Amino acid sequence: MATLTEEQWDTIISAFREINNEKEKKCEDLLICKKCKLQFFNKNYHGNYPLCDKHRNNTFKAIVK
């Protein structure tokens, strides 16, 4: 198994950060809820049927309240 030098790790880490920065969503990328047409932002959503917090089936909301 080959070991990587510190310089190689720095190169890998900087390349990884560049790729992730390109993938980040911008604040202008607002999603529109399919049920109530409300605009909202969610940086982690990558699907085809966006729903706002009110219409999402979120089991953790019941625990927090």
C-alpha positions as CSV (number, residue, x, y, z in Angstrom):
1,M,0.0,0.0,0.0
2,A,1.4,3.4,-1.0
3,T,1.7,6.2,1.5
4,L,1.0,9.7,0.6
5,T,3.2,12.6,1.4
6,E,2.0,15.8,3.1
7,E,2.2,17.7,-0.2
8,Q,0.0,15.1,-1.9
9,W,-2.6,15.3,0.8
10,D,-2.6,19.1,0.5
11,T,-3.2,18.8,-3.2
12,I,-6.0,16.3,-2.7
13,I,-7.7,18.5,0.0
14,S,-7.5,21.6,-2.1
15,A,-9.0,19.8,-5.1
16,F,-11.8,18.5,-3.0
17,R,-12.6,22.0,-1.6
18,E,-12.6,23.4,-5.2
19,I,-15.1,20.7,-6.3
20,N,-17.4,21.3,-3.3
21,N,-17.3,25.1,-3.7
22,E,-18.6,24.7,-7.3
23,K,-21.5,22.5,-6.1
24,E,-22.7,24.9,-3.4
25,K,-26.1,26.3,-4.0
26,K,-26.6,30.0,-4.1
27,C,-29.2,31.9,-2.1
28,E,-30.9,32.9,-5.4
29,D,-31.8,29.2,-6.0
30,L,-35.1,29.3,-4.2
31,L,-37.3,26.2,-4.3
32,I,-41.1,26.5,-4.7
33,C,-43.4,24.2,-2.6
34,K,-45.5,22.0,-4.9
35,K,-48.5,22.2,-2.6
36,C,-48.7,25.9,-1.5
37,K,-46.4,27.6,-4.0
38,L,-44.3,29.1,-1.1
39,Q,-40.7,30.0,-1.9
40,F,-38.1,28.5,0.4
41,F,-34.4,27.7,0.5
42,N,-32.9,24.3,1.4
43,K,-29.2,23.8,0.6
44,N,-29.5,20.0,0.9
45,Y,-32.4,19.4,-1.4
46,H,-31.7,17.8,-4.8
47,G,-35.0,16.2,-5.7
48,N,-37.8,16.8,-8.1
49,Y,-40.8,17.4,-5.7
50,P,-39.8,20.2,-3.2
51,L,-42.1,20.7,-0.2
52,C,-41.8,23.4,2.5
53,D,-41.5,22.6,6.2
54,K,-45.3,22.8,6.6
55,H,-45.9,20.1,4.0
56,R,-43.0,17.8,4.6
57,N,-43.5,14.5,6.4
58,N,-41.0,15.1,9.1
59,T,-41.2,12.8,12.1
60,F,-38.6,14.8,14.0
61,K,-40.9,17.9,14.2
62,A,-43.3,16.0,16.5
63,I,-40.4,15.1,18.9
64,V,-39.1,18.6,19.2
65,K,-42.5,20.3,19.9
